[in-house]
């Protein structure tokens, strides 16, 4: 049942499912791994705030980088993994899923976090659960959290904020306690549809006349959709619309032009109200 005051939704295994309540030995977690795909920084920020509730250090693997810079972590069965992904039109970016599957999970426990721009997360959590389970991870918790919209930045502006930080840390405490208690539970019942909704592509940002051709966008693009020879343009066949180039441009020269106003108006009724963070555990 959702408790609005503390913004948590809990799905617990109880006596009625197994007949008797079981006592569990407390497990020692060896290492905490944060695995993020965070083009504009909001997804990684959410992950870091939640992991503050663990009260222990963690290592971060960023998947939103050039292929040659990818460094996959070594995960053991007694480690704990936090996977954080942005939501694009109700789905997880295909590139993020592809790169995530390159990690050997070793049967570790994990939590999945879908980070969205105050509109909706739709099938993203269910998709993340399926991908993590297919990898051999044990998904014991899931979180839907809000960060600033990557395109229309007035929606979810400043989030995660101080209120979010407190809530996410409390989520982290609940999650790590469940992991350490060693309790076995049924698979989480998460919102979302299977088959998933159809994904979409674009919009594809380009540079305006203030571009100095410094090459920062080209050096940061995770798909090599921007060339150093012509950094003002974009290869739409490679671009995933992640807005990484927009967020790193020192001149704020990149964007989607007139389409921004159209998209802003379209999203206004969907993003007007402040959405709440949710925990499924």
Residue pairs with C-beta under 8 A, 6 or more apart in sequence:
1 9
1 10
2 8
2 9
2 278
3 9
3 10
4 276
6 167
6 170
7 167
7 276
7 277
7 278
7 279
8 170
8 171
8 174
8 278
8 279
8 281
9 278
9 279
9 280
10 279
10 280
10 281
11 188
11 189
11 280
11 281
12 185
12 281
13 183
13 184
13 185
13 186
14 21
15 21
17 186
22 183
24 181
24 182
24 183
24 184
25 182
26 180
26 181
26 182
27 78
27 179
27 180
27 181
27 182
28 78
28 180
29 56
29 78
29 79
29 80
29 176
29 179
29 180
30 76
30 78
30 79
31 58
31 59
31 75
31 76
31 79
31 80
32 51
32 54
32 56
32 57
32 58
32 59
32 79
32 80
32 81
32 82
33 58
33 59
33 61
33 73
33 75
33 79
33 80
33 81
33 82
33 108
34 44
34 47
34 48
34 51
34 58
34 59
34 60
34 61
34 82
34 84
35 60
35 61
35 63
35 73
35 81
35 82
35 83
35 84
35 100
35 103
36 43
36 44
36 47
36 60
36 61
36 62
36 63
36 64
36 83
36 84
36 85
37 43
37 62
37 63
37 64
37 84
37 85
37 86
37 93
37 95
37 96
37 99
37 100
38 44
38 45
38 47
38 62
38 64
38 84
38 86
39 64
39 86
39 150
39 222
39 242
39 243
39 244
39 247
40 148
40 150
40 242
40 243
40 244
40 246
40 247
41 247
42 86
42 115
42 117
42 147
42 148
42 150
42 159
42 160
43 84
43 85
43 86
43 113
43 115
43 147
44 60
44 62
44 84
45 147
45 160
46 84
46 113
46 115
46 145
46 147
46 160
46 164
46 168
47 60
47 82
47 84
47 113
48 60
49 160
49 164
49 165
49 168
49 169
49 172
50 82
50 111
50 113
50 143
50 145
50 168
50 169
50 171
50 172
50 175
51 58
51 82
51 172
52 165
52 168
52 169
52 172
53 168
53 169
53 170
53 171
53 172
53 173
53 174
53 175
53 176
54 80
54 172
54 173
54 175
54 176
55 173
55 176
58 82
59 73
61 71
61 72
61 73
61 103
63 70
63 96
63 99
63 100
64 96
64 222
64 242
64 244
65 222
66 221
66 222
66 224
67 222
67 224
70 99
70 102
72 102
72 103
72 104
73 103
74 104
75 81
75 103
75 104
75 105
75 106
75 108
76 106
76 108
77 106
77 107
77 108
78 108
79 106
79 108
80 108
80 109
80 110
80 111
80 176
80 179
81 105
81 108
81 109
81 110
81 111
81 137
82 110
82 111
82 113
83 100
83 110
83 111
83 112
83 113
83 128
83 132
83 137
84 112
84 113
84 115
85 92
85 93
85 96
85 100
85 112
85 113
85 114
85 115
85 124
85 128
86 92
86 93
86 96
86 115
86 116
86 147
86 150
86 242
87 114
87 115
87 116
87 117
87 120
87 121
87 122
87 124
88 199
88 200
88 240
88 241
89 122
89 197
89 199
89 200
90 120
90 121
90 122
90 123
90 124
90 196
90 197
90 199
91 122
91 123
91 124
91 127
91 196
91 197
91 199
92 114
92 124
92 127
92 128
92 131
93 240
93 242
94 199
94 240
95 222
95 223
95 240
97 127
97 131
100 131
100 135
101 131
101 134
101 135
103 135
105 132
105 135
105 136
105 137
106 136
107 136
107 137
107 138
108 137
108 138
109 137
109 138
109 140
109 179
110 132
110 137
110 138
110 139
110 140
111 139
111 140
111 141
111 142
111 143
111 175
112 125
112 128
112 129
112 132
112 139
112 141
112 142
112 143
113 142
113 143
113 144
113 145
114 121
114 124
114 125
114 128
114 142
114 143
114 144
114 145
115 145
115 146
115 147
116 124
116 144
116 145
116 146
116 147
116 275
117 146
117 147
117 148
117 149
117 150
117 151
117 152
117 155
117 156
117 271
118 146
118 149
118 155
118 156
118 159
118 271
118 274
118 275
119 149
119 155
119 267
119 270
119 271
119 275
120 270
121 144
121 191
122 191
122 192
122 193
122 197
123 192
123 193
123 194
123 196
123 197
124 144
124 192
125 142
125 144
125 190
125 191
125 192
125 280
126 190
126 191
126 192
126 193
126 194
126 196
127 192
127 196
128 142
129 139
129 142
129 187
129 188
129 190
130 194
132 139
133 139
133 187
139 187
139 188
140 175
140 178
140 179
140 185
140 188
140 281
141 171
141 174
141 175
141 178
141 188
141 279
141 280
141 281
142 188
142 190
142 279
142 280
142 281
143 168
143 171
143 277
143 278
143 279
143 280
144 277
144 278
145 160
145 164
145 168
145 277
145 278
146 156
146 159
146 160
146 164
146 274
146 275
146 276
146 277
147 156
147 159
147 160
148 155
148 156
148 157
148 158
148 159
149 155
149 156
149 267
149 271
150 242
150 243
150 247
151 203
151 243
151 256
151 260
151 263
152 260
152 263
152 264
152 267
152 271
154 264
155 267
155 271
156 271
156 275
160 168
164 277
167 277
168 277
171 277
171 279
174 279
174 281
175 279
175 281
178 281
188 280
188 281
189 280
190 280
201 240
201 241
202 236
202 239
202 241
203 241
203 256
203 259
203 263
204 225
204 234
204 236
204 239
204 241
204 256
205 234
205 239
205 241
205 243
205 245
205 246
205 254
205 255
205 256
206 232
206 233
206 234
206 254
206 255
206 256
206 257
207 217
207 231
207 232
207 233
207 249
207 253
207 254
208 253
208 254
208 255
208 257
209 253
210 251
210 252
210 253
211 231
211 232
211 249
211 251
211 253
211 254
212 251
212 253
213 231
213 232
214 231
214 250
214 251
215 228
215 231
216 248
216 249
216 250
217 226
217 231
217 244
217 245
217 248
217 249
217 254
218 226
218 227
218 228
218 231
219 228
220 244
220 245
220 248
221 244
221 245
222 240
222 242
222 244
223 238
223 239
223 240
224 235
224 238
225 234
225 235
225 236
225 237
225 238
225 239
225 240
226 233
226 234
226 235
226 245
227 233
227 235
234 245
245 254
246 254
246 255
256 263
